[in-house]
């Protein structure tokens, strides 16, 4: 091989090496699209400072952990708040099963959730009885999945003044609950847009002209027995 050929071959190899280096370096420097900021698997006793339960005082009701799951077994209304204020662009994920077997409170209904919740009149959000109507004065987003005895799936925004307009609704069985099915729920809030997905399928997708940018998340149900696990919160970086 001539000296000229060797030089050309060397230059080609050098270019290839530089391309590989810069590609690898760029991948290493690229910021992550999200950051896990909280996870909870519900092993051990429920942390009463981190999770705040509001249970309507009717019948035999309890909120506890069992086998790595948050259990809500209630004769009336219940909200279990995550006691960490969330703000900005986030995603919340968890797995949720509505238990229907021989439990005294078993009922296929009300896989419900609040997010970006705040009280316009008080810095202390956690002052309610668990009865559903007591939350009407909050500002928040709400999805009632399989509500009203598993006849409706609804998305609302509460304005903090008693107004809670219905934004979207499903009534057909494809969007209602199945007994003992583990649902993977994902809620995203990004730049004024909020999305609610179930098992990878978007149910509600809404851009709010006056978005709620911070607040608390809560699991919500009424007269049923539910098991929740794999709770995670991500900060969306991009």
N, C-alpha and C positions, 0 to 999 in steps of 0.2 A: 504493500500500500504506500502511495506517495505521501510526502509530507503535507501537501495540499489537502489530500483526502483525509488524512489524520486530523488536520485542523478543523475541517468541516464537520467530521464526526464528533470531535470534541465539543464544538460549539453546539451541535444538536443535543448532545448529552447534557451540557450545561443548562441549556434552555429548559429541557425536560425536568432537570433537578430543581431549577428555580420555580417552575410552574407548580410542581408538587409541594415545594416549601411554602410558597405564598398561599396556595389553596388550603393547606393544613393550618397555617398560621391564622388565616382569615376565619376558619371554622372555630378555632380555639378562642378567638377574640370576639366572635359573634355573641351578643348578649342572649341569655335565655329568655324565651317568650313568657315564662311564668315562674313564679317562685312559691313553693309550698310554705305557708306561714302558720298553719295549724293542722294537726291531725288528732283524732280521738277514736279509739277502738273500744271504749267502754268496758275495760277490764278493771276489776276491783270496784270499790264503792264509788258511787257517783259523787264527783267533786261539787259540793253544794255552793261553792263560791264561783265556780266556772259555769255551772248549769243551774238555772233558777226555775223551779216548777211552780206554776200557778194552777191549782186544781180546784174545780168547782166543788163545793162541799155538799155533794149529794151521793148517796149510795156508798158502795165499797170501791174505793179508787186508790191507785198507787202508781208511783213512778220509781223505777229502780233499775239496776243493771243485772244481767244474767247471761253467762256464757258469752261475754264480749258483745252484748247488745244492750241498748237502751230500751227498756220496756215501759210502755204507757198502757196501763190497764185501768180504764176509767169508766165510771157509770155516767159521768157528765162531761163537761168541757175541760180541756187541759191544754196549757201551753208550756213548753219547756224551752226557755230562752238560753241561747249561748251568750254568756256574759262578757263578750268582747265586742266593742264597737267596731264595725267595719266601715271602710270608706274607700272611695276611688274605684278603680277597675278591678273587679274580683270575680272569682268563680267559686261556688259552693257545691260540693258533691257529697252524696251519701246513698246508702242502700236502705230500702224501707219495705217491710212486709206487713200486710194486714192479715192478722191471724184469725182464722175461722175454724174452730174445732169445738171444744167443750167448755171453754172459759165462760165465766158468768157474764162477762161484758162483750163477748164476741159478737161482732156485727161488721158486715162488709160495707164500710163507709168511711169517708173523711180522712183521706191522706192529705193533710193540709199543711201549709207553711206560710210564715210571714218573713219578709226580708226588707232591709233598709228601714226598719221601724224606729220611730222617734215620737216622743210626746211633745207637742208644741208648747204645752203649758208647764212642763216640769222636766228637770234634768234626770229625775228618777223614773225610769220606764216601768219598773217592776212593782206596780201597786195594784194590780187587778186580780179579780177573784177566779179567773178561769172561765167564767161565763162569757159566751161569745160576744154578746152585745157590749160588754165593758171595753172592748177594743175599738169601738167605733170612733173614739176621739183621738186615735193615733194616726200618724201619717206613715204609710207603708205600702208595699206591694203584697198581694195575697193570691195564692192559687188554692182553690178547694178542689182537689182531685177526687172524684167519686163522692161528692157531697150530696146532702139531702137523700140519704138512704141509697147512695150509689145510682143517682139518676142524672147528675149534672157534674161537669168539670168546668170550672169558671176561673177567670182571671180578673182581678179588680185592683184599682188603686184607691187607697184610703187617703183622703185629703187632710185629715186631722180636725175636721169640723163637722163630722157626722156624715159627710158625703162620701160615698164609696161606689162610684159608677162601675157598671159591668162593662169591661173592655172587650172581652172575647168569651165565647162559650161553646161547649160541645155537649150534645145530648145523646149521641148514638153510642152503641155498646163498644165500639172500637176504642173509645176514649174514656171508658169507665174501668173500674177496678176488677181484678181477678183475685179470688181468694188464695192466700198462701203463696203468692208470687212475689219474688224479690225484685223490686223495681230499683233501677239505678237512676237517681234524680241528679240533674245538673242545672244549676242556676247561674247565669252569667250577667254581670252588670258592666257595661263598657260604654263610656262616653255618651251617657244618656239613653242607651238602648239596653233593655233587659230581655233575656231569653230563658224560657223554661223548657227543659228537655227531659224526656222519659225514655230510658233504654235506647239512647242515641237518636231518638226522634224528637224534633222540635214540635212542641204543642203550642206554645205562645211565644211571639216575637214582636216586641213593641218598642218603638222609639218615643220616649216621653218628651214633650216640648218643655216641660218644667220638671226635670228629673230629680229624684231623691238620691243624693250623692253619699249619704252616710246613715248609719243606723244599725239596728240589731237584727239578728236572725232568730227565728223561733219555729220549733216543731209544734204543730197544732192538730188536735183531733177532738172528737166528741163521741162519747159512749161507744168505745171500741177497744180492741187490744192490738197493739202494734209493736213491732220489733225493728229497731234502727241500728245500723252500724256503719263503719268505714266513713266517718264524717271527716271531710277535708276542706280547707279553705286555701285558695291560691290567690296571690297577687299577680295580676296580668301586667307584664312589663312592656309589651309592645301593642 
